Amino acid sequence: MSARPLLSLRLTLALALAFAGGIALAKEEAKDPVVHARIALMQSLKGDMGTLSDMAEGKAPFDAAQAEAAIAALRDGADKVETAFRAHADDPVSNALPDIWNSPGEFRQKTNRLLKAANDLDAGDLANTLPALGAACKDCHGRFKM
């Protein structure tokens, strides 16, 4: 096989995968604005948690300013979680279980645990303060996320 048809085949496959990926991403976009905002909030928390986890695990160099910014964003985001789920909005892409609205006291308890863990984060001691945040996330997701 000559180089030109091989290149054409690779380009065709790449375009097909990109197109299919675009469809998958478009399908996963929430149509309900409340759900869309909740998903954006949770993705933001996930990103900031990842930043700190990478630093704590040595996968990324420690950057005090970046760590402090991620901690500030986590504190702010954690403070918004309960409010973001007050409205019982639903969307096919949502992973929120109805138990969030059926058990508001339990959900509030878990979001308070998240907020406490976020407030207790210490950029100078991520190895000891970050696990509580991870545990709070896991606890809530284990109960209220599909």
Secondary structure, DSSP 4 states (H G I P E B T S, - for coil): --HHHHHHHHHHHHHHHHHHHHHHHHHTS-SSHHHHHHHHHHHHHHHHHHHHHHHHTTSS---HHHHHHHHHHHHHHHHHHHHHTSS----TT--B-THHHH-HHHHHHHHHHHHHHHHT--GGGHHHHHHHHHHHHHHHHHHHB-
